[in-house]
Amino acid sequence: MAHALRGQGGLLIGHSFIGSLAESAPQHEYLITVPIGCGYEDIALPPGSKFHFCENKDSNTAFFSRVRIEFGEVPAVLKAFNPDVVFNMQNHGLREVTCPQAIWIANGYLVYPSKYFGNILLRERLQAKLQRLYLRSTLRHADLLFCQTPVMRQRIADYYNYDINKIKVLPNVLSTFLQQPKRRKPPACPDKLLDDNFKCLILSKYYPHKNPETVLDACLSSGRCLDDLVFITTLSEQQDARTKHFLRRLDKNPHLKKLILNIGPIPHEELESYYRHVQLVVMPTLMESFSITYLEAMHFGVPILTTDIDFARYLCRDAAAYYDPWRPESFVEKLLMLKSDSEARRKLVDAGREQLKKFSLTWNDVVKTAICELEHLVG
């Protein structure tokens, strides 16, 4: 079940996992529920396997469309298919299932306390609470859980009082284009990065838990000490009202506009040129299941500044400098330290090369591990 994997990291995981089935586990027959119009149509499946495409309506009827799909369309399709095992890749399971079931949980909102949610709306807070209740109701019918890190494994076990021995770790993997051999000729520096300022890349869409307001507050409170520094953000003003408000604050304040350069979303094929021409990757995020940005920064030899929270410590170890997200002044202190200390940055880069070795799996490895666990459930 992957029909909710339609955006950002979920879509990348869906494409990567499903796209590896034909090579990694072609011995089985699969029925895969996916969203229509998200590129799954181009994926080749093992013999005898097929997609069932679910069509979501426009945003005004999205909730009712999801209810129809989850409680009507998908159960009917699965009943007709009569599977030996169900693997739900979208943070919840089925409450009425007649075979073993596994659930992949990769949503921090399902386990972290609300103080990690950031600038979240009341509607979103209620939605997170409902998602937790729904997951709890389906966990009674789950024989196995997957998550992306030991940190999430422990949090799931503690929050839902679930047997930790029935939770397996499936880590995220570097994007396929990064696993390929390096180009002979390094990419050219983008025109927007040609000046001599100390450049900090914040690679993310706007989400409350990504906490981009940290950067705004730092620029407004630090006086002139950040004047030879620029933060590069990748926000799209089409995302929601909060993004537009963030960008309006930049436009109305000449000081902020000088320190924060928003270039919009970066296509995957252009990521390398930005990573190779910035001095620091900044991750002010308060909550992650697994952020691939950490691994990408290590891959390209860029030091990292991020929050001192369990998920970041596990993923980065000595490859990052950490600040206390509940003390705004801590962010500026660590930022200025890294800016002035090239030796400290070099040590982070060296540690990143070592840390990256712990995440050397391919998607074929991940798929083989998952299928082996599912076979064990059926056996």
PATI-317131 format. One record per residue: residue in three letters; chain; x, y, z of N, C-alpha, C in turn. Coordinates in steps of 0.2 Angstrom, whole numbers. Atoms other than C-alpha are relative to their C-alpha. Example, Ala and Ser with C-alpha at 12.3 -4.5 7.8 and 13.67 -1.06 7.14 Angstrom:
REC   resn   chain    n_px    n_py    n_pz   ca_px   ca_py   ca_pz    c_px    c_py    c_pz
REC    ala       A       4      -6       0      62     -22      39       4       6       0
REC    ser       A      -4      -6      -1      68      -5      36      -4       5       3
***
This chain:
REC   resn   chain    n_px    n_py    n_pz   ca_px   ca_py   ca_pz    c_px    c_py    c_pz
REC    met       A       4      -6       0       0       0       0       4       6       0
REC    ala       A      -4      -6       1       8      16      -6      -3       6      -3
REC    his       A       4      -5       3      -6      27     -12       0       7       3
REC    ala       A      -1      -7      -3      -2      41       0       7       3      -1
REC    leu       A      -7      -2       1      16      42      -6       0       4      -6
REC    arg       A       1      -4       6      14      57     -17       4       6       0
REC    gly       A      -3      -6      -1      25      71     -11       7       0       4
REC    gln       A      -6       0      -4      43      75      -5       3      -6       1
REC    gly       A      -4       6      -2      52      61       4      -4      -6      -1
REC    gly       A       4       6       1      37      49       3       0      -2      -7
REC    leu       A       0       2       7      37      50     -16       7      -3      -2
REC    leu       A      -7       3       2      56      47     -17       0      -7       3
REC    ile       A       0       7      -3      54      32      -5      -4      -5      -4
REC    gly       A       4       4       4      40      25     -15       3      -2      -7
REC    his       A      -3       1       7      48      27     -32       6      -5       1
REC    ser       A      -7       3      -1      65      20     -25      -2      -8       2
REC    phe       A       2       6      -2      57       5     -16      -3      -4      -5
REC    ile       A       3       4       5      45      -1     -29       4      -1      -6
REC    gly       A      -4       0       6      57       3     -43       5      -6       1
REC    ser       A      -5       5      -1      69     -10     -35      -3      -7       0
REC    leu       A       3       6       0      57     -24     -34       1      -5      -5
REC    ala       A      -2       5       5      60     -31     -51       7      -3       0
REC    glu       A      -7       3       0      78     -33     -48       2      -4       6
REC    ser       A      -1       3      -7      78     -37     -29      -4      -6       2
REC    ala       A       5       5      -2      63     -48     -27      -5      -2      -5
REC    pro       A       4       1       6      56     -53     -44      -4      -7       1
REC    gln       A       3       6       0      50     -70     -37      -7       0       3
REC    his       A       7       0      -3      34     -64     -29      -5       4      -5
REC    glu       A       5      -3       3      18     -57     -36      -3       6       4
REC    tyr       A       2      -6      -4      13     -39     -31      -6       3      -3
REC    leu       A       5      -5       2      -2     -28     -31       1       6       4
REC    ile       A      -2      -6      -3       3     -11     -27      -5       6      -1
REC    thr       A       5      -6       0      -9       4     -23       4       6       0
REC    val       A      -4      -6       1      -1      20     -29      -5       6      -2
REC    pro       A       4      -6       3      -8      38     -33       2       1      -7
REC    ile       A      -1      -1       7     -11      42     -51       4       7      -1
REC    gly       A      -3      -6       2      -1      55     -60       7       2       4
REC    cys       A      -6      -2      -4      15      54     -49       6      -4      -2
REC    gly       A      -6       3       3      27      45     -60       0      -8       1
REC    tyr       A       0       7      -1      23      27     -54      -1      -4      -6
REC    glu       A       2       3       6      16      23     -71       6      -2      -4
REC    asp       A      -6       2       4      34      22     -78       5      -5       3
REC    ile       A      -5       5      -3      41       9     -66      -2      -7      -2
REC    ala       A       1       7       2      43      -9     -72       0      -4       6
REC    leu       A       2       5      -6      36     -22     -60       2      -7      -2
REC    pro       A      -1       7       1      40     -41     -58      -5      -3      -4
REC    pro       A       5       4       4      31     -53     -70      -6      -2       5
REC    gly       A       6       1      -4      13     -55     -64      -3       5       5
REC    ser       A       1      -6      -5      13     -39     -54      -4       6      -3
REC    lys       A       4      -5       3       2     -24     -56      -1       6       5
REC    phe       A       2      -5      -4      -3      -7     -50      -7       1       0
REC    his       A       6      -3       0     -19      -1     -44       0       8       2
REC    phe       A      -1      -7       0     -20      18     -47      -6       3       4
REC    cys       A       5      -3      -4     -30      28     -34       0       8      -2
REC    glu       A       1      -6       3     -36      45     -40      -3       5       6
REC    asn       A       3      -5      -4     -37      59     -27      -3       6      -3
REC    lys       A       3      -6       3     -48      74     -30       4       6       2
REC    asp       A      -3      -6      -1     -44      92     -29       0       1       8
REC    ser       A      -1      -1      -7     -39     100     -12      -6       1       4
REC    asn       A       6      -2      -3     -57     105      -8      -3      -6       2
REC    thr       A       3       6      -2     -62      87      -7       5      -6       2
REC    ala       A      -5       4      -2     -46      79      -2      -1      -5       6
REC    phe       A       2       4      -6     -52      73      15      -4      -6      -2
REC    phe       A       5       5       2     -67      64       8       3      -5      -5
REC    ser       A      -3       4       5     -57      57      -6       4      -5       4
REC    arg       A      -4       5      -4     -45      49       7      -4      -5       3
REC    val       A       5       4      -4     -59      42      17      -3      -5      -5
REC    arg       A       2       5       5     -66      34       1       5      -5      -2
REC    ile       A      -5       4       2     -50      27      -4       2      -5       6
REC    glu       A      -2       4      -5     -45      20      13      -5      -5       3
REC    phe       A       5       4      -3     -61      13      19      -5      -3      -5
REC    gly       A       4       3       5     -69       8       2       4      -3      -5
REC    glu       A      -4       2       6     -58       7     -13       5      -5       1
REC    val       A      -6       4      -1     -42      -1      -6      -2      -6       3
REC    pro       A       2       6      -3     -51     -14       5      -3      -5      -5
REC    ala       A       3       4       6     -61     -20     -10       5      -3      -4
REC    val       A      -5       2       5     -46     -21     -21       4      -6       4
REC    leu       A      -4       5      -3     -36     -31      -8      -4      -6       2
REC    lys       A       4       6      -1     -50     -43      -4       0      -4      -7
REC    ala       A       0       4       7     -51     -47     -23       7      -3      -1
REC    phe       A      -7       3       1     -32     -50     -23       2      -5       4
REC    asn       A      -1       6      -5     -32     -61      -8       7       0       2
REC    pro       A      -7       1      -1     -14     -57      -2       2      -4       5
REC    asp       A      -3       4      -5      -3     -68       8       3       5       6
REC    val       A      -2      -5      -5       4     -52      17      -1       7      -3
REC    val       A       1      -7       2       0     -33      17       6       4       3
REC    phe       A      -5      -4      -2      14     -21      18      -2       8      -1
REC    asn       A       2      -7       0       8      -3      22       6       5       1
REC    met       A      -6      -4       0      21      10      18      -2       7       2
REC    gln       A       2      -7      -1      11      25      24      -2       2       7
REC    asn       A       1      -2      -7      11      26      43      -6      -2       3
REC    his       A       5       3      -4      -4      16      47      -2      -6      -4
REC    gly       A       2       7       3     -12      -1      43      -8       0      -1
REC    leu       A       7       1       1     -29      -9      40      -2      -3       6
REC    arg       A       3       2      -6     -40     -13      54      -4      -7      -1
REC    glu       A       3       6       2     -49     -27      45       4      -4      -6
REC    val       A      -4       4       5     -36     -39      37       1      -7       2
REC    thr       A       1       7      -1     -36     -58      36       7      -3      -1
REC    cys       A      -7       3       1     -17     -60      33       5       4       4
REC    pro       A      -5      -4      -4      -1     -54      42       1       7      -3
REC    gln       A       0      -7       2       2     -36      41       6       4       3
REC    ala       A      -6      -4      -3      18     -24      42      -2       7      -2
REC    ile       A       1      -8       1      18      -5      43       6       3       1
REC    trp       A      -7      -4       0      32       7      39      -2       7       3
REC    ile       A       2      -7      -4      31      22      51       6       5      -1
REC    ala       A      -5      -5       1      41      37      45      -2       7       0
REC    asn       A       3      -7      -2      32      52      52       1       2       7
REC    gly       A      -2      -2      -7      39      61      67      -6       2       4
REC    tyr       A       6      -3      -4      22      69      71      -3      -6       4
REC    leu       A       4       6      -3      16      51      76       4      -2       7
REC    val       A      -3       2      -6      29      50      91       3       5       4
REC    tyr       A      -3      -5      -4      37      66      96      -5       5       3
REC    pro       A       4      -5      -4      30      78     109      -2       6      -4
REC    ser       A       3      -5       4      20      93     103       5       6       0
REC    lys       A      -4      -5       0      34     105     107       5       0      -6
REC    tyr       A      -4       1       6      44      98      92      -4       2      -6
REC    phe       A       4      -1       6      30     103      80       1       6      -3
REC    gly       A      -1      -7       2      35     121      78      -6       4      -1
REC    asn       A       5      -5       1      24     134      71      -6      -3      -3
REC    ile       A       6       4       3       9     122      68      -6       3       1
REC    leu       A       7      -3      -1      -9     127      65      -4      -5       4
REC    leu       A       5       4      -4     -23     121      76      -3      -6      -4
REC    arg       A       3       5       4     -30     111      62       5      -5      -1
REC    glu       A      -5       5       1     -13     102      59       1      -3       6
REC    arg       A      -1       3      -7     -12      99      78      -5      -6       1
REC    leu       A       6       5      -1     -29      90      78       1      -5      -5
REC    gln       A      -1       5       5     -24      81      62       5      -5       2
REC    ala       A      -6       5      -3      -8      74      70      -3      -4       6
REC    lys       A       3       4      -5     -19      69      85      -4      -6      -3
REC    leu       A       4       5       3     -31      60      74       4      -6      -3
REC    gln       A      -4       5       3     -17      51      65       3      -5       5
REC    arg       A      -2       4      -5     -10      45      81      -5      -5       2
REC    leu       A       6       4      -2     -27      38      86      -1      -6      -5
REC    tyr       A       1       5       5     -29      29      70       6      -5      -1
REC    leu       A      -6       5       0     -11      22      70      -1      -5       6
REC    arg       A       0       5      -6     -14      15      88      -6      -5      -2
REC    ser       A       6       5       1     -31       7      82       2      -5      -5
REC    thr       A      -2       5       4     -22      -2      68       6      -4       2
REC    leu       A      -5       4      -3      -7      -7      78      -2      -7       3
REC    arg       A       2       7      -3     -17     -21      86      -1      -5      -6
REC    his       A       0       5       5     -18     -29      69       6       0      -4
REC    ala       A      -6       0       4       0     -27      64       5      -5       3
REC    asp       A      -4       5      -3      12     -41      66       8       2       0
REC    leu       A      -7      -2       1      28     -31      61       0       8      -1
REC    leu       A      -1      -7       1      33     -13      61       7       1      -3
REC    phe       A      -6      -2       3      47      -5      50       1       8       2
REC    cys       A      -1      -7      -1      55      12      54       7       2      -3
REC    gln       A      -7      -1       3      71      21      48       6       1       4
REC    thr       A      -6       0      -4      82      23      63      -2      -3       7
REC    pro       A       1       2      -6      85      16      80      -4       5       5
REC    val       A       3      -5      -4      79      32      87      -8       0       0
REC    met       A       7       1       1      62      30      79      -3      -6       3
REC    arg       A       2       7      -2      61      12      84      -1       1       8
REC    gln       A       1      -1      -7      63      17     103      -6       4       1
REC    arg       A       6      -5      -1      51      31     102      -7      -3      -2
REC    ile       A       6       4       1      38      20      94      -2      -5       5
REC    ala       A       1       5      -5      40       6     106      -2       4       7
REC    asp       A       2      -4      -6      39      19     121      -7       3      -1
REC    tyr       A       6      -4       0      24      29     115      -6      -4      -1
REC    tyr       A       6       4       1      13      15     109       0      -7       4
REC    asn       A      -1       6      -4      19       2     121       0      -6      -4
REC    tyr       A       0       5       5      23      -9     106       7      -4       1
REC    asp       A      -6       4      -1      35     -24     107       6       2      -4
REC    ile       A      -6      -3       4      52     -17     102       3      -5      -5
REC    asn       A      -3       5       4      57     -34      95      -4      -1      -6
REC    lys       A       4       1       6      43     -33      82       1       7      -4
REC    ile       A      -1      -6       4      50     -16      75       7      -1      -3
REC    lys       A      -7       1       4      64     -18      62       2       7      -3
REC    val       A      -3      -6       3      75      -4      55       1      -1      -7
REC    leu       A      -1       0       8      74       0      36       3       7      -1
REC    pro       A      -2      -7       1      86      15      34      -1       3      -7
REC    asn       A       1      -3       6      84      28      21       7      -1      -4
REC    val       A      -6       1       5      97      28       6       1       6      -4
REC    leu       A      -1      -6       4     106      41      -3      -3      -1      -7
REC    ser       A       4       0       6      97      46     -19       5      -3      -6
REC    thr       A      -4       4       5     102      35     -34       5       4      -4
REC    phe       A      -5      -4       4     110      50     -44       6       1       4
REC    leu       A      -6      -1      -4     122      52     -29       4      -6       0
REC    gln       A      -4       7       0     127      33     -29       4      -1      -6
REC    gln       A      -4       1       7     133      34     -47       7       3       0
REC    pro       A      -7      -3       0     151      38     -51       0       7      -1
REC    lys       A       0      -7       0     156      56     -49       2       2      -8
REC    arg       A      -2      -2       7     157      66     -65       7       2       0
REC    arg       A      -7      -2       1     174      70     -72       1       7       1
REC    lys       A       0      -7       0     170      88     -73      -4       3       5
REC    pro       A       4      -3      -5     164      97     -57      -5       5      -3
REC    pro       A       5      -5       3     148     107     -60       2       7       1
REC    ala       A      -2      -7       0     150     126     -63      -4       3       6
REC    cys       A       3      -4      -6     146     138     -48      -6       3      -3
REC    pro       A       6      -4       2     128     145     -50       1       7       1
REC    asp       A      -2      -7       0     128     163     -54      -2       3       7
REC    lys       A       3      -3      -6     118     167     -38       5      -1       6
REC    leu       A      -5       1      -5     133     160     -28       7       3      -1
REC    leu       A      -6      -3       2     147     170     -36       3       5       5
REC    asp       A      -3      -5      -5     150     183     -22       4      -4       5
REC    asp       A      -5       2      -5     162     181      -8      -3      -1       7
REC    asn       A       3       1      -6     150     179       6       1      -7       3
REC    phe       A       0       7      -3     150     164      18      -7      -2      -1
REC    lys       A       7       2       2     135     154      11      -2      -6       4
REC    cys       A       3       6      -4     124     143      22      -6      -2      -4
REC    leu       A       5       2       4     112     132      12      -5      -3       5
REC    ile       A       5       3      -4      95     128      20      -5      -3      -5
REC    leu       A       3       3       5      88     115       9      -7      -4       2
REC    ser       A       7       3      -3      69     112      13      -6       4      -3
REC    lys       A       7      -3       1      51     116       8      -1       3       7
REC    tyr       A       2      -3      -6      42     126      22      -5      -5       3
REC    tyr       A       5       4      -5      35     115      36       2       2       7
REC    pro       A      -1      -3      -7      32     120      54       6      -3       3
REC    his       A      -6       4      -4      45     107      61       6       2      -3
REC    lys       A      -6      -2       3      58     113      49       3       6       3
REC    asn       A      -2      -6      -4      58     129      59       5       5      -3
REC    pro       A      -4      -5       4      65     142      46       0       6       4
REC    glu       A       0      -7      -4      60     156      58       6       1       4
REC    thr       A      -6       0      -4      76     152      68       5       5      -4
REC    val       A      -4      -4       4      85     160      54      -2       8       0
REC    leu       A       3      -7       0      74     176      53       2       3       7
REC    asp       A      -2      -3      -7      76     178      72       7       2       1
REC    ala       A      -8      -1      -1      95     176      71       2       6      -4
REC    cys       A      -2      -6       4      96     189      57      -2       7       3
REC    leu       A       3      -6      -2      85     201      66       3       2       7
REC    ser       A      -2      -1      -6      93     199      83       8       1       1
REC    ser       A      -7       1      -1     112     198      79       3       7      -2
REC    gly       A      -3      -6       2     115     216      73       4      -1      -6
REC    arg       A      -4       0       7     129     218      60       5      -6       0
REC    cys       A      -5       5       0     139     202      65      -1      -5      -6
REC    leu       A       1       5       5     131     192      51       0       3      -7
REC    asp       A       1      -4       6     133     205      37       4      -3      -6
REC    asp       A      -4       3       6     146     195      27      -2      -7      -1
REC    leu       A       3       7       0     135     179      28      -6       1      -4
REC    val       A       7       0       3     120     174      17      -2      -7       1
REC    phe       A       4       7       0     107     160      20      -3      -1      -6
REC    ile       A       3       2       7     101     152       4      -6      -5       2
REC    thr       A       6       5      -1      83     145       6      -3      -2      -6
REC    thr       A       3       3       6      73     135      -6      -7      -1       1
REC    leu       A       8       1      -1      55     139      -2      -4       2      -6
REC    ser       A       5      -2       6      41     140     -15      -6       4       3
REC    glu       A       6      -5      -2      28     154     -12      -6      -3      -1
REC    gln       A       6       3       1      15     142     -19      -2      -5       5
REC    gln       A       1       6      -5      16     130      -4      -6       2       4
REC    asp       A       5      -2      -4       5     139       8       1       7       3
REC    ala       A       0      -7      -2       1     155      17       6       2       5
REC    arg       A      -6      -1      -4      15     153      30       6       2      -4
REC    thr       A      -6      -1       4      28     152      16      -1       7      -3
REC    lys       A       0      -7       3      21     168       8       1       5       5
REC    his       A      -1      -5      -5      21     177      25       8       0       1
REC    phe       A      -7       1      -1      39     171      27       4       5      -5
REC    leu       A      -3      -3       6      44     178      10      -1       8       0
REC    arg       A       2      -7      -1      35     194      13       4       4       5
REC    arg       A      -5      -4      -5      45     198      29       7       1      -3
REC    leu       A      -6      -1       3      60     196      18       0       7      -4
REC    asp       A       1      -5       5      54     208       5      -1       7       3
REC    lys       A       2      -6      -4      48     221      18       6       3       4
REC    asn       A      -6      -2      -4      65     222      27       6      -1      -4
REC    pro       A      -7       0       4      81     227      17       5      -4       3
REC    his       A      -5       3      -4      92     220      31      -1      -8      -1
REC    leu       A       1       7       1      84     203      30       1      -3      -7
REC    lys       A       0       2       7      83     203      11       8      -1      -2
REC    lys       A      -7       1       1     102     205      11       3      -6       2
REC    leu       A      -3       6      -3     106     191      22      -4      -7      -2
REC    ile       A       3       6       2      93     178      16      -2       1      -7
REC    leu       A       1       0       7      92     174      -2      -4      -7      -2
REC    asn       A       5       5       1      77     163      -7       1      -1      -8
REC    ile       A      -1       2       7      81     154     -24      -6      -5      -2
REC    gly       A       6       4       2      65     143     -24       3      -8       0
REC    pro       A      -2       7       0      66     124     -26       5      -2      -5
REC    ile       A      -5       2       4      81     116     -33      -1      -7      -3
REC    pro       A       1       6       3      79     102     -46       6      -5       2
REC    his       A      -4       5      -3      88      86     -41       7       0      -4
REC    glu       A      -6       0       4     100      87     -56       5       6       1
REC    glu       A      -4      -6      -1     106     104     -50       3       0       8
REC    leu       A      -2       0      -7     109     100     -31       7       0       1
REC    glu       A      -7       1      -1     127      95     -33       4       7      -1
REC    ser       A      -4      -6       1     132     112     -40      -1       5       6
REC    tyr       A       1      -5      -6     124     121     -24       4      -3       6
REC    tyr       A      -4       3      -5     132     108     -12       7       2       0
REC    arg       A      -7      -1       1     149     111     -19       2       7       0
REC    his       A      -2      -7       0     149     130     -18      -3       4       6
REC    val       A       2      -3      -6     142     133      -1       5      -2       6
REC    gln       A      -5       2      -5     152     133      15      -3      -4       6
REC    leu       A       3       3      -6     139     126      27      -7      -2      -2
REC    val       A       7       2       1     123     116      27      -4       1       7
REC    val       A       3      -2      -7     111     123      41      -7      -4       0
REC    met       A       6       3      -1      97     112      47      -3       1       7
REC    pro       A       3      -3      -6      86     121      60      -6      -5       2
REC    thr       A       6       5      -1      73     106      60       0      -2       7
REC    leu       A       1       2      -6      65     101      76      -2      -7       1
REC    met       A       3       7       0      59      84      71       1      -3      -7
REC    glu       A      -1       4       6      64      71      58      -1      -8       1
REC    ser       A       0       8       0      61      52      55       7      -1      -3
REC    phe       A      -6       0       3      76      53      43       1       5      -5
REC    ser       A      -1      -5       5      83      67      33       6      -1      -4
REC    ile       A      -6       2       4      93      63      18       5       6      -1
REC    thr       A      -5      -6       0     100      81      18       6      -1       3
REC    tyr       A      -6       1      -4     112      76      31       5      -4      -4
REC    leu       A      -4       4       3     119      62      21       3       3      -7
REC    glu       A      -2      -4       6     120      73       5       5       5       2
REC    ala       A      -5      -5      -2     130      86      14       6      -4       2
REC    met       A      -6       4      -1     142      72      20       3      -2      -6
REC    his       A      -2       3       6     143      65       3       4       6      -4
REC    phe       A      -3      -5       3     148      82      -4       5       4       4
REC    gly       A      -5      -3      -4     160      87      10      -2       7       2
REC    val       A       2      -6      -2     150     101      17      -2      -1       8
REC    pro       A       1       0      -7     150     104      36      -7       2       2
REC    ile       A       7      -1      -1     133     104      45      -1       3       7
REC    leu       A       2      -3      -7     125     115      59      -7      -2       1
REC    thr       A       7       2      -1     109     107      66      -1       0       7
REC    thr       A       2       0      -6      99     105      81       2      -6       5
REC    asp       A      -2       6      -5     104      95      97      -6      -4       2
REC    ile       A       6       5      -2      90      82      96       2      -7      -2
REC    asp       A      -2       7       1      91      63      96       1      -2      -7
REC    phe       A      -1       3       7      88      60      77       6       3      -3
REC    ala       A      -6      -3       3     102      73      72       6      -3       3
REC    arg       A      -6       3      -3     114      65      84       1      -7      -3
REC    tyr       A      -1       7       2     111      48      78       2       0      -7
REC    leu       A      -1      -1       7     112      53      59       7       3      -1
REC    cys       A      -6      -3       1     127      64      61       6      -1       4
REC    arg       A      -5       1      -5     137      60      76       5       6       0
REC    asp       A      -6      -5      -1     154      70      75       0       4      -7
REC    ala       A       0      -3       7     149      76      57      -3       7       0
REC    ala       A       4      -6      -1     139      91      64       2       4       6
REC    ala       A       0      -4      -6     140     105      76      -7       1       2
REC    tyr       A       6       0      -3     125     106      87      -2       6       4
REC    tyr       A       2      -5      -4     115     120      95      -7      -1       3
REC    asp       A       6       1      -4     101     121     108      -6       4      -4
REC    pro       A       5      -4       3      85     125      98      -5       4       4
REC    trp       A       5      -3      -4      76     131     113       4       7       3
REC    arg       A      -4      -7      -1      90     145     115       2       3      -6
REC    pro       A      -1      -3       6      90     156     100       7       2      -1
REC    glu       A      -7      -3       0     107     164     105       5      -6      -2
REC    ser       A      -5       6       1     115     146     104       1      -1      -8
REC    phe       A      -1       0       7     112     146      85       5       5      -3
REC    val       A      -4      -5       2     121     162      82       7      -1       2
REC    glu       A      -7       1      -2     136     157      93       3      -5      -4
REC    lys       A      -4       5       4     139     141      84       1       2      -7
REC    leu       A      -1      -3       7     136     149      67       6       4      -1
REC    leu       A      -6      -4       1     149     162      70       7      -4       2
REC    met       A      -6       4      -2     161     149      78       2      -4      -7
REC    leu       A      -1       3       6     160     139      62       3       4      -6
REC    lys       A      -2      -5       5     162     154      51       7       2       0
REC    ser       A      -7      -2      -1     178     159      59       5      -5       0
REC    asp       A      -5       6      -2     186     142      62       0      -5      -6
REC    ser       A       0       5       5     190     133      46       3      -7       2
REC    glu       A      -2       7      -2     199     119      55      -6      -4       3
REC    ala       A       6       4      -3     183     115      65      -5      -2      -6
REC    arg       A       4       3       6     174     114      48       3      -6      -3
REC    arg       A      -3       6       3     187     103      41      -1      -7       4
REC    lys       A       1       6      -5     185      91      56      -7      -3      -1
REC    leu       A       7       3       1     166      90      53       0      -4      -7
REC    val       A       0       3       7     169      86      34       4      -7       1
REC    asp       A      -4       7      -1     182      72      39      -5      -5       4
REC    ala       A       4       4      -4     170      65      52      -6      -2      -4
REC    gly       A       6       1       4     156      66      39       2      -6      -5
REC    arg       A      -2       6       4     166      54      27      -1      -6       4
REC    glu       A       1       7      -4     167      41      41      -7      -1       1
REC    gln       A       7       1      -2     149      43      46      -4      -3      -6
REC    leu       A       4       2       5     143      41      29       1      -8      -2
REC    lys       A      -2       7       1     151      24      28      -6      -5       3
REC    lys       A       5       4      -3     137      18      40      -6       0      -3
REC    phe       A       6       0       4     124      22      27       1      -2      -7
REC    ser       A      -2       2       7     131      13      12      -4      -5      -3
REC    leu       A       5       5       4     116       2       8      -3       3      -6
REC    thr       A       4      -2       6     107       3      -8      -7      -2       1
REC    trp       A       7       2       0      89       2     -12      -1      -7      -1
REC    asn       A       1       8       0      91     -16     -17       1      -3       6
REC    asp       A      -1       3      -7      98     -20       0      -6       1       4
REC    val       A       6      -2      -5      83     -11       9      -5      -5      -2
REC    val       A       5       4       2      71     -20      -2       0      -8       2
REC    lys       A      -2       7      -1      79     -37       0      -1      -2       8
REC    thr       A       2       1      -7      78     -35      19      -7       0       2
REC    ala       A       7      -1      -1      60     -29      19      -3      -7      -2
REC    ile       A       3       6       3      55     -44       8       1      -6       4
REC    cys       A      -2       5      -5      64     -56      19      -4       0       6
REC    glu       A       4       0      -6      55     -50      34      -7      -2      -1
REC    leu       A       7       1       2      38     -51      25      -1      -8      -1
REC    glu       A       0       7       1      42     -69      19       0      -4       7
REC    his       A       0       3      -6      46     -73      37      -7       0       4
REC    leu       A       6       0      -2      29     -67      42      -5      -5      -3
REC    val       A       5       5       4      20     -78      29       2      -7       2
REC    gly       A      -2       7      -1      31     -93      33      -2      -2       7
***
